[in-house]
Amino acid sequence: MHPSFLERDHQVDAVIGYAAEAGAGTGRLVLVQGEAGGGKSTLLERVEVRIPDATWHWGACDGLFTPLPLAPLRDIAASIGGPVLAASLADGSREALFAALLDAVRTDPGLTVLAFEDVQWADEATLDLLRFLGRRIQKERALLLVTFREEDSASSSTLRKALGELARQRATRRVTLAPLTLRAVTQVVAGTGLDPVEVHHLTGGNPYFLAEVVGSADGGLPASAREAVLARAEHLDLTPRHLLDVAALAGNRVDPALLAAVTDAPEAAFASLVDAGLLVTDGRALRFRHEIARLSVADAVPEPRRTTLHGRLLAALLDRGDGDDSRLAFHAGGAGDLPAVVQYSRAAATRAAALASHREAVEHLHRTLSAATRLGLEPRSRAEVLDDLSTELGLLDHWEEAEHWRAEAIGLWQGLDDPLHEGNSRRMHARALSRLARGAEARQAVDQSLAVLEPLGSTPALARSVEYLAAVQWHDGANAEAIETCDRAAALAQHLDLPDVFSDVLNTRACSMMSLDQDWVPTMRRALAVGLDAGCDEQVGRAFMNYYGGLVEAGRIDDSEEVFAAGMAFCEEREVLTAGHFLRSNRVTALEESGRWLEAVSAGRTHLEDPSVSPVRRMGALLSLARIGVRRGDADAAALLDEGLASAEGTREPQWLVPFRLLDVERQWLGGHLERAGAAASGALAAAALAPLDRRFGGSTAVWARRLGLPHPEPSAVPERWARELRGDVAGAVTGWDAVGSPYEAALVLAFSPSADNQVESLGRLDALGATAVAAVVRRQLRKAGVRSMPGAPRATTLEHPAGLTSREQDVLVLLGQGLSNDEIAASLVISSRTVAHHVSAVLAKLGVSGRRDAVAQARRRGLLPPSGMGGGRPRGR
């Protein structure tokens, strides 16, 4: 029996059970996890034999240096045919391809099985397809099987994040293939003369490695499975050996026609490779038995033969008109053909960007740039590549690198005396600078863009720069001027038929109207509709993020939930990362302002730990975490606030300056530094004065000035939410804040009331929120005033867990940190393994991770686990 069949019956039966549920109409997505060579493909093949009435469609991801966009969907489309194949061959939009596949599943009267293999190599579009199917499969008669390597998922944040999202879907189940035990290895090596303990140590219980070692046992025990693969290859005749090398370099898809064109090998040579166990046929195609075998052979091909073979493969693909630019670029790189690398990598980047696989587009453009640098590409082409690369990096929220390349592109366009391209690049440079919280430089860049473009007349580049000027004016708080500039940009956009610009104009106008306390929602909805109708992903993402942010800022938390859900679904499916980051940041704010502090802290820390989030996209979450930390008295509150203050000063925008300076007021007040609090309040009032027509800033600064006994605007000059407190209407102010779901603001109004009863009431509210630092100040004030009857401070042991874990879940987390299995945890806590599994799932969900190792790593970063070698225990609330 082949090793991959051993100790797998339980997993096979589990997948068969999920297939039965799917056949009954409750679709399932099964994540099949295991190391390379662990038997994932064999598992799926065994399941296929067990459910012969199902319709199977197989797809695999490529292990090229840059993944092919939607490679598994191409395989599946060829199998399904019909509209799915037509959409694939026509290079249709992602939406059309995804919808066609789902329609094909729905129209099949029986059980449809879609197998996606090796998603550790998946491109962004394929991961988005899995998200798309994962959200919809539960109501279909379909089984979606997804295999991936455990070790590769741990090293890829993009894959790990996608798997985490899939794992949270109700239809998702997980199957893990563990290494084989010593008992299984002993069974396999019986009669070979090999020492099972030594073989188990050498192979680590990996079924593929084990098969290779046993297969080469007549030559002694090899040092590695790689040597075992090469030992098999050395026994081949010259023609099959040459064919094997070419097949290994061609990629994990074995195309007999392509290989025959390169090698002139007869059909018998292919049969020799199958007989040697190096290639297998499954009735659909030839493939390497395992990717480890292909890589072992490919790595052993010496130079310059490797370069020559890549060149022949490239020529053969071109001769037969193969239009797969990713594959052409792969072989061009292997052949050292720099002009071809530039040509095909650029084309592959364009295709990847069109499919919203922006990560892959960036990889292709990096490769283009590297080859172009070595080749000495002429300035215009280099500038075009730099502009494309900067744009794609911006969509991934990688603004520092985007700014670097955009600055070089501007210099190239200047040298070419091309003001149109120069002006457009300057506008995009301004955008990158803004995202990096370099506000003064961003304003200078947009002014330079307009100075270059305006002499050229009405051009799309001018329309976009005028629109961006309006956005800058809005950020500066000059909302009346922003609306006037929007009118100018709208006229240009409509005259030149630029729906993307028109959507942005409406968006900025709505934001300025919101700042002026006008009815902004219809205008924002129109901005969203224009973007959706025109298929402008970036503009749709921006509309969703500002629509949601505006509702949160207005205190319309309940109304915002639907917008958030729709916006996140769009940004994830279309890979509009920068807008998705903003939505998540505003989500943290919504949780904080509605009093859900534990959730806000968990979501906020996850957001800030994401290295792909740009400085400006950090600021919303940073503000909320700093506010919660200051109010709870957390140890890291000062560091969070100081980082936020520095970034706010960099932007010079009132929307950040005012709230961060006001939080500094709170910090100083809580520390008893009233003079410093007054100075900070004066700074906040000065920032609010930068946007005199923006009544939001005047309201929040006015109430703090009043609380500290400083001069402040009259109630008539600020919105009613703040005006009530300025008039001394404590009950009205509390009712108003409660009505918009802002419990902390309501509690603070009570805390600053001259009434002792109101202050006592504030304690209950503050204690419920966990605002221990603020509550301590109020208690001191009441004691000083002679009040003795007040609720006592909650004990530390009763404070909520910082990640929202129950006592039992914390116990489980501690044991996970010690590396215990579910059965070992069950024995330690004297509970059932099933109960442990439920607790583990809850821990993963609350920590926002998809695996046990990730849970332990995050718990250690957040201080939720004791230092190594120490006992467990429930962490104190923070």
Secondary structure by P-SEA (a helix, b strand, c coil): ccccccccaaaaaaaaaaaaaaaacbbbbbbbbbcccccaaaaaaaaaaacccbbbbbbbbbcccccccaaaaaaaaaaaccaaaaaaaacccaaaaaaaaaaaaaacccbbbbbbcccccccaaaaaaaaaaaaccccccbbbbbbbbaaaaaacaaaaaaaaaaaacccbbbbbbccccaaaaaaaaccccccaaaaaaaacccaaaaaaaaaaccccccccaaaaaaaaaaaccaaaaaaaaaaaaacccccaaaaaaaccccaaaaaaaaaaccccccccccccccaaaaaaaaaaccaaaaaaaaaaaaaaaaaacccaaaaaaaaaaaacaaaaaaaaaaaaaaaaaaacaaaaaaaaaaaaaaaaaaacccaaaaaaaaaaaaaaaaaacccaaaaaaaaaaaaaaaaaccaaaaaaaaaaaaaaaaaacaaaaaaaaaaaaaaacccccccaaaaaaaaaaaaaaaaacaaaaaaaaaaaaaaaaaaaccaaaaaaaaaaaaaaaaaaccccaaaaaaaaaaaaaaccaaaaaaaaaaaaaaaaaacccccaaaaaaaaaaaaaaacccaaaaaaaaaaaaaaaaacaaaaaaaaaaaaaaccccccccaaaaaaaaaaaaaaacccaaaaaaaaaaaaaaaacccccaaaaaaaaaaaaaaacaaaaaaaaaaaaaaaaaaccccaaaaaaaaaaaaaaccccccccccccccccccccaaaaaaaaaaaaccaaaaaaaaaacccaaaaaaaaaaaaaacaaaaaaaaaaaaaaacccccccccccccccccccccaaaaaaaaaaaacccaaaaaaaacccaaaaaaaaaaaaaaaccccaaaaaaaaaaacccccccccccccccc
